Amino acid sequence: MTATDQEETVTVVDRELARRRWGRRLRRIRPFLYAALVLLIVGGGTWLVFFSSVVTVRDVSVQGNRTVSSVRVRAVAKTPLGRQLARVDLGAIRARVETLPAVKSVSVSRSWPHTVAISITERTPVAVVDRGNGLQAVDEDGVLFGSYPRQPAELPLLQTAPDVKSEALAEAAHVVSALRPDIRALVDRVEVETVDRIRLHLSGGRTVMWGSAEQSDDKAAVLAVLLKQPAQEIDVSVPGRPTTR
């Protein structure tokens, strides 16, 4: 072997040894490189989402509302435009919107990258009542909301004295909600005295002492039979022992 060949062999060996040493070093530091990369990505993402002006609130969408205007919902929600979307307090927005009388439930979510989405379920009126503030809608839970200039044809009137308790009003709303459609169509107004003294006034002048909302299915079945009789006053408050007069 010539001197030149020996030099070339030594050079190749040195290169191979250097490559192996670098490979061992790379394997040792590789976990630290991965950790640094992860920290860089997480840190950058955290800054981007929570502190930068890139992902901020620019719009508020409102869905599900029928009687409450979107303008009113946005005004009550007080969503902080320009704030980082990830830092917006969705619970506080939901609590504010739930103060609207016509709103039964609210869902608030983030719609990335720039929108707070408000989804509303409104209360459904089952009757109307005048408690001294004009005609108001009543939902199935007895909650008052909205207003009417006149009584809608499809909603019966709950007639109450000024001192009638809210529990009785709620029970009357349960009674109306439990009525079969064929019977509800006959009801002109519902007289509310107490929780268990609720009377239906039907078209044609007939009256029905309904009592409370308990056993409404049984009461409706008994009433359907008694309506075929000429009686003007019917009492189904105890469906097992109805009376007529």
C-alpha positions as MATLAB code, in Angstrom:
seq = 'MTATDQEETVTVVDRELARRRWGRRLRRIRPFLYAALVLLIVGGGTWLVFFSSVVTVRDVSVQGNRTVSSVRVRAVAKTPLGRQLARVDLGAIRARVETLPAVKSVSVSRSWPHTVAISITERTPVAVVDRGNGLQAVDEDGVLFGSYPRQPAELPLLQTAPDVKSEALAEAAHVVSALRPDIRALVDRVEVETVDRIRLHLSGGRTVMWGSAEQSDDKAAVLAVLLKQPAQEIDVSVPGRPTTR';
ca = [
       0.000    0.000    0.000;
       1.418    3.375   -0.945;
       1.630    6.369    1.376;
      -1.161    8.059   -0.564;
      -3.449    5.043   -0.084;
      -2.693    4.999    3.624;
      -3.556    8.703    3.935;
      -6.851    8.184    2.116;
      -7.705    5.224    4.411;
      -6.969    7.264    7.536;
      -9.134   10.111    6.221;
     -12.056    7.763    5.555;
     -11.710    6.200    9.016;
     -11.580    9.623   10.653;
     -14.703   10.718    8.812;
     -16.548    7.555    9.834;
     -15.503    7.993   13.458;
     -16.591   11.651   13.397;
     -19.969   10.657   11.877;
     -20.520    8.065   14.569;
     -19.582   10.514   17.333;
     -22.012   13.088   15.932;
     -24.707   10.418   15.692;
     -24.227    9.507   19.364;
     -24.351   13.167   20.373;
     -27.495   13.720   18.290;
     -29.208   10.761   19.929;
     -28.375   12.184   23.363;
     -29.636   15.683   22.649;
     -32.593   14.669   20.447;
     -35.089   14.531   23.390;
     -34.010   18.017   24.426;
     -34.470   19.272   20.870;
     -37.982   17.777   20.754;
     -38.813   19.310   24.130;
     -37.571   22.703   22.978;
     -39.645   22.426   19.802;
     -42.762   21.521   21.789;
     -42.203   24.425   24.170;
     -41.738   26.742   21.222;
     -44.967   25.572   19.591;
     -46.969   25.679   22.845;
     -45.566   29.034   23.848;
     -46.176   30.505   20.427;
     -49.710   29.101   20.308;
     -50.472   30.394   23.801;
     -49.268   33.853   22.914;
     -51.177   33.783   19.629;
     -54.483   32.696   21.231;
     -54.419   34.428   24.615;
     -52.363   37.584   24.150;
     -52.071   38.587   20.499;
     -54.534   40.664   18.492;
     -54.810   37.971   15.837;
     -57.640   35.869   17.351;
     -59.965   38.497   18.837;
     -63.741   38.924   19.004;
     -64.996   40.751   15.933;
     -68.567   39.492   15.648;
     -71.477   38.174   17.748;
     -73.926   35.805   16.072;
     -77.421   35.283   17.498;
     -79.576   32.287   16.602;
     -82.924   30.860   17.727;
     -84.538   34.192   18.600;
     -87.999   34.944   17.207;
     -89.564   37.666   19.350;
     -86.426   39.144   20.895;
     -84.396   41.132   18.388;
     -80.754   40.286   17.765;
     -79.920   43.919   18.503;
     -81.490   43.567   21.960;
     -79.641   40.316   22.644;
     -76.288   41.800   21.654;
     -76.920   44.864   23.809;
     -77.701   42.760   26.882;
     -74.867   40.280   26.209;
     -72.235   43.058   26.331;
     -69.722   40.884   24.516;
     -66.292   42.586   24.692;
     -65.339   43.164   21.075;
     -61.596   43.242   20.505;
     -60.792   40.951   23.418;
     -58.968   37.697   22.758;
     -61.667   35.114   21.955;
     -60.140   32.542   24.321;
     -60.337   34.984   27.246;
     -63.999   35.945   26.883;
     -66.172   34.892   29.863;
     -68.912   32.887   28.157;
     -70.695   32.187   31.446;
     -71.096   35.892   32.164;
     -72.546   36.479   28.703;
     -74.996   33.616   29.180;
     -76.088   34.944   32.578;
     -76.770   38.394   31.149;
     -78.822   37.102   28.214;
     -80.844   34.835   30.534;
     -82.170   37.968   32.264;
     -84.339   38.665   29.219;
     -87.870   37.548   30.246;
     -88.637   35.884   26.907;
     -85.469   33.756   27.016;
     -85.851   30.278   28.500;
     -82.295   29.041   28.004;
     -79.059   30.203   26.390;
     -75.994   28.498   24.986;
     -72.854   30.569   24.334;
     -69.824   29.223   22.492;
     -66.710   30.312   20.637;
     -66.751   30.097   16.851;
     -63.129   30.409   15.838;
     -61.411   32.566   14.931;
     -63.447   35.724   15.601;
     -67.056   35.024   16.660;
     -69.017   34.531   19.878;
     -72.112   32.455   19.043;
     -75.262   32.918   21.145;
     -78.012   30.313   20.693;
     -81.359   31.089   22.325;
     -84.393   29.016   23.203;
     -87.355   31.327   23.745;
     -90.311   30.720   26.021;
     -93.492   29.485   24.355;
     -96.709   31.204   25.455;
     -99.578   28.963   26.570;
    -101.892   31.725   27.831;
    -102.099   35.439   28.590;
    -102.735   37.245   31.857;
    -103.309   40.827   32.982;
    -101.593   41.477   36.315;
    -102.021   45.231   36.131;
     -99.395   45.820   33.434;
    -101.469   44.941   30.404;
    -101.682   41.572   28.720;
     -98.553   39.460   29.144;
     -97.666   36.027   27.843;
     -97.386   33.105   30.266;
     -95.278   30.039   29.499;
     -95.800   26.499   30.807;
     -93.790   27.297   33.948;
     -95.924   30.325   34.807;
     -93.246   32.849   33.825;
     -94.548   36.176   32.508;
     -92.905   37.711   29.465;
     -93.674   39.872   26.480;
     -96.841   41.881   25.960;
     -99.892   41.950   23.699;
    -102.126   44.866   22.698;
    -105.022   42.400   22.577;
    -105.649   38.753   23.425;
    -104.497   36.356   20.680;
    -107.273   34.047   19.551;
    -105.203   30.914   20.193;
    -104.270   31.793   23.796;
    -106.770   31.558   26.676;
    -106.920   34.294   29.293;
    -105.866   33.481   32.847;
    -108.221   35.451   35.074;
    -106.817   36.115   38.547;
    -107.351   38.376   41.510;
    -104.497   40.818   42.281;
    -103.536   38.858   45.412;
    -103.357   35.439   43.750;
     -99.970   33.860   44.465;
     -97.485   33.139   41.701;
     -97.648   29.416   42.544;
    -101.323   29.384   41.575;
    -100.542   31.179   38.326;
     -97.845   28.616   37.538;
    -100.268   25.768   38.306;
    -102.840   27.303   35.956;
    -100.191   27.417   33.245;
     -99.514   23.717   33.865;
    -103.243   23.028   33.529;
    -103.442   24.817   30.177;
    -100.310   23.013   28.942;
    -101.800   19.657   29.950;
    -105.124   20.198   28.165;
    -105.845   18.076   25.120;
    -106.015   20.164   21.931;
    -109.729   19.450   21.457;
    -110.512   20.692   24.970;
    -108.118   23.633   24.804;
    -109.942   24.825   21.690;
    -113.123   25.184   23.783;
    -111.525   27.278   26.541;
    -112.232   31.020   26.566;
    -110.645   31.826   29.916;
    -109.199   30.138   32.983;
    -110.239   31.401   36.387;
    -107.484   31.025   38.973;
    -108.341   31.167   42.685;
    -105.734   28.909   44.314;
    -103.374   26.136   43.300;
    -106.165   23.517   43.485;
    -109.131   25.722   42.517;
    -108.731   26.363   38.809;
    -111.883   26.658   36.722;
    -112.229   26.531   32.940;
    -114.800   28.754   31.238;
    -115.752   27.197   27.910;
    -117.318   28.739   24.858;
    -121.092   28.554   25.160;
    -121.089   29.445   28.848;
    -120.157   26.095   30.395;
    -117.764   25.968   33.350;
    -115.458   23.165   34.456;
    -113.926   22.941   37.925;
    -110.562   21.433   37.018;
    -108.732   21.695   40.314;
    -104.947   21.405   40.023;
    -102.837   20.067   37.147;
    -102.652   16.612   38.732;
    -104.319   13.730   36.852;
    -104.982   16.003   33.881;
    -105.125   13.056   31.466;
    -107.829   11.382   33.549;
    -109.738   14.645   33.930;
    -109.637   15.243   30.177;
    -110.985   11.757   29.465;
    -113.856   12.224   31.952;
    -114.626   15.719   30.658;
    -114.818   14.498   27.052;
    -117.653   12.175   28.113;
    -119.475   14.730   30.284;
    -119.406   17.380   27.572;
    -121.887   15.229   25.666;
    -124.402   15.896   28.422;
    -126.417   19.135   28.736;
    -124.916   20.105   32.112;
    -123.635   23.687   32.422;
    -121.381   23.122   35.423;
    -118.961   20.212   35.495;
    -116.542   19.252   38.262;
    -113.676   16.910   37.359;
    -111.321   18.012   40.128;
    -111.595   14.447   41.442;
    -111.823   12.481   38.177;
    -112.977    9.327   39.915;
    -116.024   11.182   41.318;
    -117.100   13.830   38.790;
    -120.251   15.857   39.298;
    -122.495   17.851   36.992;
    -125.223   20.409   37.444;
];
